[in-house]
Amino acid sequence: MTARRSIALALLAAIAIVSAALAPAERRRADDGMCVPPTDDTTGWQRVQSGDISLLVPKSFSITVHSPGWVYVTNGSREIGLGRGDGPDELSTSGNVSLLNTCSTVIGGRPVTIQVLYFEVYDRPQAPTGNSGPKYVADARWGTFKGLPTVSAFILSNVRADLRKLRQVFYTADVGVKPPPPCRPQQPKPRADSVVDSAAVASRLSSDGKPWPPGTATLMLRFDSSGALGSMAVTAGDLPDSTKRSLAMIVGTNVRDQAAGAPASIELKVTSAAAGFGYEVMSATVCPP
């Protein structure tokens, strides 16, 4: 086993058993931005796979080692590893690893936690490796999810700034989650009287005993999976803001439940005029389950 491989395995072992201590304050202060999605161009990158996880990596990296369940690619002092579980089977010892920061996000349709860690490598005088000094690692863990196993990936470098520069590889991860089918417009659009109980709205408005100014208010109605109204927002209209809010409250309490699987969102335009109120469905969107 190479000296570099020994370093990586010892590091992963330490992470796997959560033996990270707090690092000095001057190192902890920096935010590595690992949960900030990058926008790098990955054209020409190569996809590397290990079991249930694959990543795009720059072509300047080359595969150096296959171990049970894990693949490693390197470019000089920088290394990327990916595989199943918390780490390779060879891991058996811990190390002196300091936690710099941690964040959580969603990548590839699965929750992921990314830790940035720091450790030092010291050469033995009788057996120098030429690879001593500070090491930084970004470790991404996708836990078990909807029957899918835990998978992991890491970026290792002598230079901390490399972690941020290379974080794009995490955001290219395929971790076994199929993207949901896209939402689409519903045609024909539902009738307005199937969306709102206009008679109930008219009764409520007339009971207020005050005239309503002419104008419009457009409401975005969002329904949950059962077809009940989940949220509502005023998105447009030329009525005064206070009037739009009052009208939205009245209309919202008289929105009809939709059938399960009906449109996930409906854009409803309400028009106030001397003859009364009119309703028009501007758009409806269906999202497959």
MIDOSE-1310 file (N, C-alpha, C; in nm, 2 decimals, decimal comma, always signed):
residues 289
mtar	+0,09/-0,12/+0,00/+0,00/+0,00/+0,00/+0,09/+0,12/+0,00; +0,06/+0,22/-0,08/+0,15/+0,34/-0,09/+0,13/+0,43/+0,03; +0,23/+0,52/+0,05/+0,22/+0,61/+0,16/+0,09/+0,70/+0,14; +0,06/+0,74/+0,02/-0,06/+0,83/+0,00/-0,18/+0,75/+0,04
rsia	-0,19/+0,62/+0,00/-0,30/+0,54/+0,03/-0,32/+0,53/+0,18; -0,21/+0,51/+0,25/-0,21/+0,49/+0,40/-0,27/+0,62/+0,46; -0,23/+0,73/+0,41/-0,28/+0,86/+0,46/-0,43/+0,87/+0,44; -0,48/+0,84/+0,32/-0,62/+0,85/+0,29/-0,70/+0,76/+0,37
lall	-0,65/+0,64/+0,39/-0,73/+0,54/+0,46/-0,73/+0,57/+0,61; -0,62/+0,62/+0,67/-0,62/+0,66/+0,81/-0,72/+0,78/+0,83; -0,72/+0,87/+0,73/-0,81/+0,99/+0,74/-0,96/+0,94/+0,74; -0,99/+0,86/+0,64/-1,13/+0,81/+0,63/-1,17/+0,73/+0,75
aaia	-1,08/+0,66/+0,81/-1,11/+0,58/+0,93/-1,15/+0,68/+1,04; -1,07/+0,78/+1,05/-1,10/+0,88/+1,16/-1,24/+0,94/+1,14; -1,27/+0,98/+1,02/-1,40/+1,04/+0,99/-1,51/+0,93/+1,02; -1,49/+0,81/+0,98/-1,59/+0,71/+0,99/-1,64/+0,69/+1,13
ivsa	-1,55/+0,70/+1,23/-1,59/+0,68/+1,37/-1,61/+0,81/+1,44; -1,62/+0,92/+1,36/-1,65/+1,05/+1,41/-1,56/+1,09/+1,53; -1,43/+1,09/+1,50/-1,33/+1,13/+1,60/-1,27/+1,26/+1,57; -1,35/+1,35/+1,51/-1,31/+1,49/+1,48/-1,32/+1,58/+1,60
alap	-1,21/+1,64/+1,64/-1,21/+1,74/+1,74/-1,22/+1,88/+1,68; -1,25/+1,98/+1,77/-1,26/+2,11/+1,72/-1,12/+2,16/+1,68; -1,11/+2,23/+1,57/-0,98/+2,28/+1,52/-0,96/+2,42/+1,59; -0,83/+2,47/+1,58/-0,81/+2,60/+1,63/-0,90/+2,71/+1,57
aerr	-0,93/+2,81/+1,65/-1,03/+2,91/+1,61/-1,00/+2,98/+1,48; -0,87/+3,00/+1,45/-0,84/+3,07/+1,33/-0,87/+2,99/+1,21; -0,87/+2,86/+1,22/-0,90/+2,78/+1,10/-1,05/+2,76/+1,10; -1,12/+2,75/+1,21/-1,27/+2,73/+1,21/-1,34/+2,85/+1,15
radd	-1,28/+2,97/+1,16/-1,36/+3,09/+1,12/-1,39/+3,09/+0,97; -1,30/+3,03/+0,89/-1,32/+3,04/+0,75/-1,44/+2,95/+0,71; -1,52/+3,00/+0,61/-1,64/+2,92/+0,56/-1,59/+2,87/+0,42; -1,59/+2,74/+0,41/-1,54/+2,68/+0,28/-1,65/+2,68/+0,17
gmcv	-1,77/+2,72/+0,21/-1,88/+2,73/+0,11/-1,91/+2,60/+0,04; -1,90/+2,49/+0,10/-1,92/+2,36/+0,04/-2,07/+2,34/+0,00; -2,16/+2,40/+0,07/-2,30/+2,39/+0,04/-2,35/+2,50/-0,04; -2,26/+2,58/-0,10/-2,30/+2,68/-0,20/-2,29/+2,61/-0,34
pptd	-2,40/+2,59/-0,42/-2,38/+2,52/-0,55/-2,29/+2,60/-0,64; -2,19/+2,54/-0,70/-2,10/+2,61/-0,79/-2,16/+2,61/-0,93; -2,10/+2,68/-1,02/-2,15/+2,70/-1,16/-2,04/+2,67/-1,26; -1,95/+2,58/-1,22/-1,84/+2,55/-1,31/-1,89/+2,48/-1,44
dttg	-1,82/+2,50/-1,55/-1,85/+2,42/-1,67/-1,78/+2,28/-1,66; -1,86/+2,18/-1,66/-1,80/+2,04/-1,65/-1,79/+1,97/-1,79; -1,80/+2,05/-1,90/-1,79/+1,99/-2,03/-1,65/+1,93/-2,04; -1,65/+1,80/-2,08/-1,52/+1,73/-2,10/-1,48/+1,66/-1,98
wqrv	-1,55/+1,67/-1,86/-1,51/+1,60/-1,74/-1,55/+1,45/-1,76; -1,48/+1,36/-1,69/-1,50/+1,22/-1,70/-1,59/+1,17/-1,58; -1,68/+1,07/-1,61/-1,76/+1,02/-1,50/-1,69/+0,89/-1,45; -1,67/+0,89/-1,31/-1,61/+0,78/-1,24/-1,72/+0,72/-1,15
qsgd	-1,72/+0,59/-1,15/-1,83/+0,52/-1,07/-1,77/+0,42/-0,98; -1,83/+0,41/-0,86/-1,80/+0,30/-0,77/-1,93/+0,25/-0,71; -1,98/+0,15/-0,75/-2,10/+0,09/-0,70/-2,22/+0,18/-0,72; -2,28/+0,23/-0,61/-2,40/+0,31/-0,61/-2,38/+0,46/-0,62
isll	-2,26/+0,50/-0,65/-2,23/+0,65/-0,66/-2,14/+0,67/-0,78; -2,16/+0,78/-0,85/-2,07/+0,82/-0,96/-2,06/+0,97/-0,95; -1,94/+1,02/-1,00/-1,91/+1,16/-1,00/-1,85/+1,20/-1,13; -1,86/+1,32/-1,17/-1,78/+1,38/-1,28/-1,65/+1,44/-1,21
vpks	-1,54/+1,41/-1,27/-1,41/+1,47/-1,22/-1,34/+1,52/-1,34; -1,25/+1,63/-1,32/-1,18/+1,68/-1,43/-1,09/+1,58/-1,50; -1,07/+1,59/-1,62/-0,99/+1,49/-1,70/-0,84/+1,49/-1,65; -0,80/+1,60/-1,58/-0,66/+1,60/-1,53/-0,64/+1,50/-1,42
fsit	-0,75/+1,44/-1,37/-0,74/+1,34/-1,26/-0,73/+1,20/-1,33; -0,65/+1,11/-1,27/-0,64/+0,97/-1,32/-0,67/+0,88/-1,21; -0,74/+0,76/-1,25/-0,77/+0,66/-1,15/-0,64/+0,59/-1,10; -0,62/+0,59/-0,97/-0,49/+0,53/-0,92/-0,52/+0,40/-0,85
vhsp	-0,63/+0,38/-0,78/-0,65/+0,26/-0,70/-0,79/+0,22/-0,70; -0,82/+0,10/-0,71/-0,95/+0,04/-0,69/-0,94/-0,04/-0,56; -1,02/-0,02/-0,46/-1,03/-0,11/-0,35/-1,17/-0,15/-0,33; -1,20/-0,26/-0,25/-1,34/-0,31/-0,23/-1,44/-0,20/-0,21
gwvy	-1,52/-0,17/-0,30/-1,63/-0,07/-0,29/-1,58/+0,08/-0,31; -1,45/+0,10/-0,34/-1,41/+0,24/-0,35/-1,32/+0,26/-0,47; -1,32/+0,38/-0,52/-1,23/+0,42/-0,63/-1,17/+0,55/-0,59; -1,04/+0,57/-0,63/-0,97/+0,69/-0,60/-0,91/+0,75/-0,73
vtng	-0,92/+0,88/-0,74/-0,85/+0,95/-0,86/-0,76/+1,06/-0,80; -0,65/+1,08/-0,87/-0,55/+1,18/-0,82/-0,50/+1,27/-0,93; -0,46/+1,39/-0,88/-0,38/+1,48/-0,96/-0,29/+1,55/-0,87; -0,16/+1,51/-0,88/-0,06/+1,57/-0,79/-0,09/+1,54/-0,64
srei	-0,10/+1,64/-0,56/-0,13/+1,62/-0,42/-0,28/+1,62/-0,39; -0,36/+1,63/-0,50/-0,51/+1,63/-0,48/-0,57/+1,49/-0,51; -0,66/+1,46/-0,43/-0,72/+1,32/-0,44/-0,87/+1,33/-0,42; -0,95/+1,25/-0,50/-1,09/+1,24/-0,49/-1,12/+1,09/-0,47
glgr	-1,20/+1,06/-0,37/-1,24/+0,92/-0,35/-1,40/+0,91/-0,34; -1,45/+0,79/-0,38/-1,59/+0,77/-0,38/-1,62/+0,62/-0,36; -1,73/+0,60/-0,29/-1,76/+0,46/-0,27/-1,88/+0,44/-0,18; -1,91/+0,32/-0,14/-2,03/+0,28/-0,06/-1,99/+0,28/+0,09
gdgp	-2,09/+0,32/+0,17/-2,07/+0,31/+0,31/-1,99/+0,43/+0,36; -1,94/+0,42/+0,49/-1,86/+0,52/+0,55/-1,72/+0,53/+0,51; -1,67/+0,42/+0,45/-1,53/+0,42/+0,41/-1,49/+0,28/+0,37; -1,37/+0,26/+0,31/-1,32/+0,13/+0,26/-1,31/+0,03/+0,38
dels	-1,32/-0,10/+0,34/-1,31/-0,20/+0,44/-1,18/-0,20/+0,51; -1,08/-0,15/+0,45/-0,94/-0,16/+0,52/-0,93/-0,07/+0,64; -1,03/+0,02/+0,66/-1,02/+0,12/+0,77/-1,03/+0,04/+0,90; -0,93/+0,07/+0,99/-0,94/+0,01/+1,12/-0,89/+0,09/+1,23
tsgn	-0,82/+0,20/+1,20/-0,76/+0,29/+1,30/-0,81/+0,43/+1,29; -0,81/+0,50/+1,39/-0,85/+0,64/+1,39/-0,73/+0,73/+1,38; -0,75/+0,86/+1,36/-0,64/+0,96/+1,35/-0,68/+1,09/+1,42; -0,58/+1,18/+1,42/-0,60/+1,31/+1,49/-0,66/+1,40/+1,39
vsll	-0,79/+1,41/+1,37/-0,86/+1,49/+1,27/-0,94/+1,60/+1,34; -0,92/+1,72/+1,29/-0,99/+1,84/+1,35/-1,11/+1,88/+1,26; -1,22/+1,90/+1,31/-1,34/+1,95/+1,23/-1,33/+2,10/+1,22; -1,33/+2,15/+1,09/-1,33/+2,29/+1,07/-1,47/+2,35/+1,05
ntcs	-1,55/+2,28/+0,97/-1,69/+2,33/+0,96/-1,78/+2,22/+0,90; -1,91/+2,23/+0,91/-2,00/+2,13/+0,85/-2,12/+2,20/+0,80; -2,19/+2,14/+0,70/-2,31/+2,20/+0,65/-2,39/+2,08/+0,59; -2,52/+2,11/+0,56/-2,61/+2,00/+0,51/-2,68/+2,07/+0,39
tvig	-2,71/+1,99/+0,29/-2,78/+2,03/+0,17/-2,84/+1,91/+0,10; -2,89/+1,93/-0,02/-2,95/+1,82/-0,10/-2,87/+1,82/-0,23; -2,81/+1,70/-0,26/-2,74/+1,68/-0,39/-2,79/+1,55/-0,45; -2,82/+1,55/-0,58/-2,87/+1,43/-0,64/-3,00/+1,38/-0,59
grpv	-3,08/+1,47/-0,53/-3,21/+1,43/-0,48/-3,20/+1,36/-0,34; -3,08/+1,36/-0,28/-3,07/+1,30/-0,14/-3,01/+1,40/-0,05; -3,05/+1,40/+0,08/-2,98/+1,48/+0,18/-2,83/+1,44/+0,19; -2,75/+1,54/+0,21/-2,60/+1,51/+0,23/-2,55/+1,60/+0,33
tiqv	-2,45/+1,55/+0,41/-2,38/+1,63/+0,51/-2,23/+1,64/+0,46; -2,18/+1,76/+0,45/-2,04/+1,78/+0,41/-1,96/+1,84/+0,53; -1,86/+1,77/+0,56/-1,76/+1,81/+0,67/-1,63/+1,85/+0,61; -1,58/+1,96/+0,66/-1,44/+2,00/+0,62/-1,35/+1,98/+0,74
lyfe	-1,24/+1,90/+0,72/-1,16/+1,86/+0,83/-1,01/+1,89/+0,79; -0,93/+1,88/+0,90/-0,79/+1,91/+0,89/-0,71/+1,81/+0,97; -0,59/+1,77/+0,92/-0,50/+1,69/+1,00/-0,36/+1,71/+0,95; -0,27/+1,67/+1,03/-0,13/+1,68/+1,00/-0,07/+1,54/+0,97
vydr	+0,02/+1,53/+0,88/+0,10/+1,41/+0,85/+0,24/+1,44/+0,89; +0,30/+1,35/+0,98/+0,44/+1,36/+1,02/+0,52/+1,25/+0,97; +0,63/+1,28/+0,91/+0,72/+1,17/+0,86/+0,80/+1,11/+0,97; +0,82/+0,98/+0,96/+0,91/+0,91/+1,05/+1,06/+0,94/+0,99
pqap	+1,15/+0,98/+1,08/+1,28/+1,01/+1,03/+1,35/+0,89/+0,96; +1,32/+0,77/+1,00/+1,38/+0,65/+0,94/+1,31/+0,61/+0,81; +1,19/+0,66/+0,79/+1,11/+0,62/+0,67/+1,04/+0,74/+0,61; +1,10/+0,84/+0,56/+1,03/+0,96/+0,51/+0,95/+0,93/+0,38
tgns	+0,83/+0,99/+0,38/+0,74/+0,96/+0,26/+0,74/+1,08/+0,16; +0,79/+1,20/+0,21/+0,78/+1,31/+0,12/+0,64/+1,37/+0,11; +0,55/+1,32/+0,19/+0,41/+1,37/+0,19/+0,36/+1,42/+0,32; +0,46/+1,47/+0,40/+0,42/+1,53/+0,53/+0,36/+1,67/+0,52
gpky	+0,30/+1,71/+0,63/+0,25/+1,85/+0,63/+0,10/+1,85/+0,65; +0,03/+1,97/+0,64/-0,11/+1,98/+0,66/-0,19/+1,92/+0,55; -0,30/+1,86/+0,58/-0,39/+1,80/+0,48/-0,54/+1,85/+0,52; -0,61/+1,88/+0,41/-0,75/+1,92/+0,42/-0,84/+1,83/+0,34
vada	-0,95/+1,80/+0,40/-1,05/+1,71/+0,33/-1,19/+1,76/+0,35; -1,26/+1,75/+0,24/-1,41/+1,77/+0,24/-1,47/+1,63/+0,22; -1,55/+1,60/+0,32/-1,61/+1,46/+0,32/-1,76/+1,47/+0,31; -1,82/+1,42/+0,21/-1,96/+1,42/+0,18/-2,02/+1,29/+0,21
rwgt	-2,13/+1,28/+0,29/-2,20/+1,16/+0,32/-2,35/+1,17/+0,29; -2,39/+1,08/+0,20/-2,53/+1,06/+0,17/-2,58/+0,94/+0,26; -2,66/+0,96/+0,36/-2,71/+0,85/+0,44/-2,81/+0,77/+0,37; -2,85/+0,66/+0,44/-2,95/+0,57/+0,38/-3,08/+0,65/+0,35
fkgl	-3,14/+0,62/+0,24/-3,25/+0,70/+0,19/-3,34/+0,62/+0,10; -3,46/+0,60/+0,15/-3,56/+0,53/+0,07/-3,51/+0,40/+0,01; -3,45/+0,32/+0,10/-3,39/+0,19/+0,06/-3,26/+0,20/-0,01; -3,20/+0,32/-0,03/-3,07/+0,33/-0,10/-2,96/+0,33/+0,01
ptvs	-2,85/+0,27/-0,01/-2,75/+0,26/+0,09/-2,67/+0,39/+0,11; -2,60/+0,39/+0,22/-2,51/+0,51/+0,24/-2,39/+0,51/+0,14; -2,37/+0,63/+0,08/-2,25/+0,64/-0,01/-2,18/+0,77/+0,03; -2,05/+0,77/+0,00/-1,96/+0,88/+0,04/-1,87/+0,92/-0,07
afil	-1,82/+1,04/-0,06/-1,71/+1,09/-0,14/-1,63/+1,19/-0,07; -1,50/+1,21/-0,10/-1,42/+1,30/-0,04/-1,32/+1,37/-0,13; -1,28/+1,49/-0,10/-1,17/+1,56/-0,17/-1,06/+1,59/-0,07; -0,94/+1,55/-0,11/-0,82/+1,56/-0,02/-0,72/+1,65/-0,09
snvr	-0,66/+1,74/-0,01/-0,55/+1,83/-0,07/-0,47/+1,89/+0,04; -0,35/+1,93/+0,00/-0,26/+2,00/+0,09/-0,30/+2,14/+0,10; -0,38/+2,19/+0,01/-0,42/+2,33/+0,01/-0,57/+2,34/+0,04; -0,61/+2,42/+0,14/-0,75/+2,43/+0,17/-0,84/+2,48/+0,06
adlr	-0,79/+2,58/-0,01/-0,87/+2,65/-0,11/-0,91/+2,55/-0,22; -0,84/+2,44/-0,24/-0,87/+2,34/-0,34/-1,01/+2,28/-0,32; -1,05/+2,27/-0,19/-1,17/+2,20/-0,16/-1,29/+2,28/-0,22; -1,28/+2,41/-0,21/-1,39/+2,50/-0,26/-1,38/+2,49/-0,42
klrq	-1,26/+2,50/-0,47/-1,25/+2,49/-0,62/-1,30/+2,37/-0,68; -1,29/+2,26/-0,60/-1,32/+2,12/-0,66/-1,46/+2,08/-0,61; -1,53/+2,16/-0,53/-1,66/+2,11/-0,48/-1,76/+2,08/-0,59; -1,74/+2,12/-0,71/-1,83/+2,09/-0,82/-1,85/+1,94/-0,84
vfyt	-1,74/+1,86/-0,80/-1,75/+1,72/-0,82/-1,87/+1,66/-0,74; -1,89/+1,71/-0,61/-2,00/+1,67/-0,53/-2,13/+1,69/-0,60; -2,14/+1,81/-0,66/-2,27/+1,85/-0,72/-2,30/+1,78/-0,85; -2,21/+1,70/-0,90/-2,23/+1,61/-1,02/-2,27/+1,47/-0,98
advg	-2,29/+1,45/-0,85/-2,31/+1,31/-0,80/-2,44/+1,25/-0,85; -2,43/+1,13/-0,89/-2,55/+1,04/-0,92/-2,55/+0,94/-0,81; -2,65/+0,96/-0,72/-2,66/+0,87/-0,60/-2,78/+0,79/-0,60; -2,83/+0,75/-0,72/-2,94/+0,65/-0,73/-3,08/+0,70/-0,73
vkpp	-3,10/+0,84/-0,72/-3,23/+0,89/-0,71/-3,28/+0,94/-0,85; -3,39/+0,88/-0,90/-3,44/+0,93/-1,03/-3,51/+1,06/-1,01; -3,48/+1,16/-1,10/-3,55/+1,29/-1,09/-3,70/+1,27/-1,12; -3,78/+1,34/-1,04/-3,93/+1,33/-1,07/-3,96/+1,38/-1,21
ppcr	-4,07/+1,33/-1,26/-4,12/+1,39/-1,39/-4,15/+1,53/-1,38; -4,12/+1,61/-1,48/-4,14/+1,76/-1,47/-4,29/+1,79/-1,46; -4,32/+1,90/-1,39/-4,46/+1,95/-1,39/-4,49/+2,00/-1,53; -4,62/+2,01/-1,57/-4,66/+2,05/-1,70/-4,80/+2,13/-1,69
pqqp	-4,82/+2,21/-1,78/-4,95/+2,28/-1,78/-5,07/+2,19/-1,81; -5,18/+2,21/-1,74/-5,29/+2,13/-1,77/-5,38/+2,19/-1,87; -5,42/+2,11/-1,97/-5,51/+2,15/-2,08/-5,62/+2,04/-2,09; -5,75/+2,08/-2,10/-5,80/+2,22/-2,08/-5,79/+2,26/-1,93
kpra	-5,78/+2,39/-1,91/-5,78/+2,44/-1,78/-5,91/+2,41/-1,70; -5,90/+2,39/-1,57/-6,03/+2,37/-1,50/-6,12/+2,49/-1,50; -6,25/+2,47/-1,49/-6,34/+2,58/-1,49/-6,33/+2,66/-1,35; -6,36/+2,79/-1,36/-6,34/+2,87/-1,24/-6,44/+2,83/-1,13
dsvv	-6,56/+2,78/-1,17/-6,66/+2,74/-1,06/-6,62/+2,61/-1,00; -6,52/+2,54/-1,05/-6,47/+2,42/-0,98/-6,36/+2,45/-0,89; -6,31/+2,57/-0,89/-6,20/+2,62/-0,81/-6,25/+2,70/-0,69; -6,35/+2,79/-0,71/-6,39/+2,88/-0,60/-6,54/+2,87/-0,60
dsaa	-6,60/+2,88/-0,48/-6,74/+2,89/-0,46/-6,78/+3,03/-0,47; -6,82/+3,08/-0,59/-6,84/+3,22/-0,61/-6,96/+3,27/-0,54; -7,07/+3,18/-0,52/-7,18/+3,22/-0,45/-7,15/+3,26/-0,30; -7,06/+3,17/-0,24/-7,02/+3,20/-0,10/-6,94/+3,32/-0,09
vasr	-6,86/+3,35/-0,19/-6,78/+3,47/-0,19/-6,87/+3,59/-0,20; -6,97/+3,59/-0,29/-7,06/+3,70/-0,31/-7,14/+3,73/-0,19; -7,18/+3,62/-0,12/-7,26/+3,64/+0,01/-7,17/+3,71/+0,11; -7,05/+3,66/+0,12/-6,96/+3,72/+0,22/-6,93/+3,87/+0,19
lssd	-6,91/+3,90/+0,06/-6,88/+4,04/+0,03/-7,00/+4,13/+0,05; -7,12/+4,08/+0,02/-7,24/+4,16/+0,03/-7,26/+4,19/+0,18; -7,23/+4,09/+0,27/-7,25/+4,11/+0,41/-7,17/+4,21/+0,47; -7,05/+4,25/+0,41/-6,97/+4,35/+0,46/-7,03/+4,49/+0,44
gkpw	-7,12/+4,50/+0,35/-7,19/+4,63/+0,33/-7,11/+4,75/+0,29; -7,00/+4,72/+0,22/-6,92/+4,83/+0,17/-6,89/+4,80/+0,02; -6,88/+4,91/-0,06/-6,85/+4,89/-0,20/-6,71/+4,85/-0,22; -6,68/+4,77/-0,32/-6,55/+4,73/-0,36/-6,51/+4,80/-0,49
ppgt	-6,39/+4,86/-0,49/-6,34/+4,94/-0,60/-6,32/+4,84/-0,72; -6,34/+4,89/-0,84/-6,31/+4,81/-0,96/-6,16/+4,78/-0,97; -6,13/+4,67/-1,03/-5,99/+4,63/-1,05/-5,98/+4,48/-1,04; -5,85/+4,43/-1,04/-5,83/+4,29/-1,05/-5,72/+4,25/-0,94
atlm	-5,73/+4,12/-0,91/-5,63/+4,06/-0,82/-5,60/+3,92/-0,87; -5,48/+3,88/-0,89/-5,44/+3,75/-0,94/-5,38/+3,67/-0,82; -5,44/+3,55/-0,80/-5,40/+3,47/-0,68/-5,33/+3,34/-0,73; -5,23/+3,30/-0,67/-5,16/+3,17/-0,70/-5,20/+3,08/-0,59
lrfd	-5,28/+2,98/-0,62/-5,33/+2,88/-0,53/-5,25/+2,75/-0,54; -5,20/+2,70/-0,43/-5,12/+2,58/-0,44/-5,19/+2,48/-0,35; -5,20/+2,36/-0,40/-5,27/+2,25/-0,34/-5,18/+2,14/-0,30; -5,21/+2,07/-0,18/-5,13/+1,96/-0,14/-5,17/+1,83/-0,21
ssga	-5,11/+1,72/-0,18/-5,13/+1,60/-0,25/-5,27/+1,55/-0,23; -5,34/+1,59/-0,12/-5,48/+1,55/-0,10/-5,58/+1,63/-0,17; -5,53/+1,74/-0,23/-5,62/+1,83/-0,31/-5,67/+1,95/-0,23; -5,63/+1,96/-0,10/-5,67/+2,07/-0,02/-5,57/+2,19/-0,04
lgsm	-5,63/+2,31/-0,02/-5,55/+2,43/-0,04/-5,43/+2,44/+0,06; -5,31/+2,44/+0,01/-5,20/+2,45/+0,10/-5,14/+2,59/+0,13; -5,14/+2,67/+0,02/-5,10/+2,81/+0,04/-5,16/+2,89/-0,07; -5,15/+3,02/-0,05/-5,20/+3,12/-0,15/-5,12/+3,25/-0,14
avta	-5,10/+3,31/-0,26/-5,03/+3,43/-0,26/-5,09/+3,52/-0,37; -5,09/+3,65/-0,34/-5,13/+3,75/-0,44/-5,01/+3,78/-0,53; -5,02/+3,76/-0,66/-4,91/+3,78/-0,75/-4,92/+3,90/-0,84; -5,04/+3,95/-0,86/-5,06/+4,06/-0,95/-5,19/+4,13/-0,93
gdlp	-5,22/+4,24/-1,00/-5,35/+4,30/-0,99/-5,33/+4,45/-0,97; -5,44/+4,53/-1,01/-5,43/+4,68/-1,00/-5,52/+4,73/-0,88; -5,58/+4,64/-0,80/-5,65/+4,69/-0,68/-5,54/+4,74/-0,58; -5,58/+4,83/-0,49/-5,49/+4,87/-0,38/-5,45/+4,74/-0,30
dstk	-5,32/+4,75/-0,25/-5,27/+4,63/-0,18/-5,36/+4,58/-0,07; -5,41/+4,67/+0,01/-5,49/+4,63/+0,13/-5,62/+4,57/+0,08; -5,68/+4,61/-0,04/-5,80/+4,55/-0,09/-5,77/+4,41/-0,15; -5,65/+4,40/-0,21/-5,61/+4,27/-0,26/-5,60/+4,17/-0,15
rsla	-5,54/+4,21/-0,04/-5,52/+4,12/+0,07/-5,66/+4,08/+0,13; -5,75/+4,17/+0,15/-5,88/+4,14/+0,20/-5,96/+4,05/+0,11; -5,95/+4,08/-0,02/-6,01/+3,99/-0,12/-5,95/+3,85/-0,12; -5,82/+3,84/-0,11/-5,76/+3,71/-0,10/-5,80/+3,63/+0,02
mivg	-5,82/+3,69/+0,13/-5,86/+3,62/+0,25/-6,00/+3,56/+0,23; -6,09/+3,64/+0,17/-6,23/+3,60/+0,15/-6,24/+3,49/+0,04; -6,17/+3,51/-0,07/-6,16/+3,40/-0,17/-6,10/+3,28/-0,12; -5,99/+3,29/-0,05/-5,91/+3,18/+0,00/-5,99/+3,08/+0,09
tnvr	-6,08/+3,14/+0,17/-6,17/+3,06/+0,26/-6,28/+2,99/+0,19; -6,29/+3,02/+0,06/-6,40/+2,96/-0,02/-6,35/+2,89/-0,15; -6,22/+2,85/-0,14/-6,16/+2,77/-0,25/-6,21/+2,63/-0,23; -6,25/+2,56/-0,33/-6,30/+2,43/-0,33/-6,18/+2,33/-0,32
dqaa	-6,19/+2,22/-0,24/-6,09/+2,12/-0,25/-6,09/+2,05/-0,39; -5,97/+2,02/-0,43/-5,96/+1,95/-0,56/-5,94/+1,80/-0,54; -5,97/+1,73/-0,65/-5,95/+1,58/-0,64/-5,80/+1,55/-0,62; -5,76/+1,44/-0,56/-5,62/+1,40/-0,54/-5,57/+1,38/-0,68
gapa	-5,45/+1,44/-0,71/-5,39/+1,43/-0,84/-5,43/+1,54/-0,93; -5,52/+1,63/-0,89/-5,56/+1,74/-0,97/-5,44/+1,84/-0,97; -5,46/+1,96/-1,04/-5,35/+2,05/-1,05/-5,28/+2,09/-0,92; -5,15/+2,09/-0,92/-5,08/+2,13/-0,80/-5,09/+2,28/-0,77
siel	-5,11/+2,36/-0,88/-5,12/+2,50/-0,86/-5,21/+2,55/-0,97; -5,29/+2,66/-0,93/-5,39/+2,72/-1,01/-5,37/+2,87/-1,00; -5,36/+2,94/-1,11/-5,35/+3,09/-1,11/-5,49/+3,14/-1,14; -5,55/+3,21/-1,04/-5,69/+3,25/-1,05/-5,69/+3,41/-1,05
kvts	-5,76/+3,46/-1,16/-5,77/+3,61/-1,17/-5,91/+3,64/-1,12; -5,92/+3,74/-1,03/-6,05/+3,78/-0,97/-6,07/+3,93/-1,02; -6,19/+3,96/-1,08/-6,21/+4,09/-1,13/-6,33/+4,15/-1,05; -6,31/+4,27/-1,00/-6,42/+4,34/-0,93/-6,48/+4,45/-1,02
aaag	-6,61/+4,44/-1,04/-6,67/+4,54/-1,13/-6,81/+4,58/-1,07; -6,87/+4,67/-1,13/-7,01/+4,72/-1,08/-7,11/+4,60/-1,08; -7,10/+4,51/-1,17/-7,19/+4,40/-1,19/-7,16/+4,29/-1,09; -7,05/+4,30/-1,02/-7,01/+4,19/-0,93/-6,87/+4,14/-0,96
fgye	-6,84/+4,02/-0,91/-6,71/+3,97/-0,92/-6,70/+3,86/-1,03; -6,60/+3,86/-1,11/-6,58/+3,76/-1,21/-6,45/+3,68/-1,18; -6,44/+3,55/-1,23/-6,33/+3,47/-1,20/-6,28/+3,40/-1,33; -6,15/+3,39/-1,34/-6,09/+3,33/-1,46/-5,97/+3,25/-1,42
vmsa	-5,96/+3,13/-1,46/-5,84/+3,05/-1,44/-5,74/+3,08/-1,55; -5,63/+3,14/-1,51/-5,53/+3,18/-1,60/-5,44/+3,07/-1,65; -5,40/+2,98/-1,55/-5,32/+2,87/-1,58/-5,33/+2,76/-1,47; -5,30/+2,64/-1,50/-5,30/+2,53/-1,40/-5,18/+2,44/-1,43
tvcp	-5,12/+2,39/-1,33/-5,00/+2,31/-1,34/-5,02/+2,18/-1,27; -4,99/+2,07/-1,34/-5,00/+1,94/-1,29/-4,86/+1,88/-1,27; -4,84/+1,83/-1,15/-4,71/+1,76/-1,12/-4,73/+1,62/-1,09; -4,67/+1,53/-1,17/-4,69/+1,38/-1,15/-4,64/+1,34/-1,01
p	-4,71/+1,24/-0,95/-4,67/+1,20/-0,81/-4,53/+1,13/-0,82
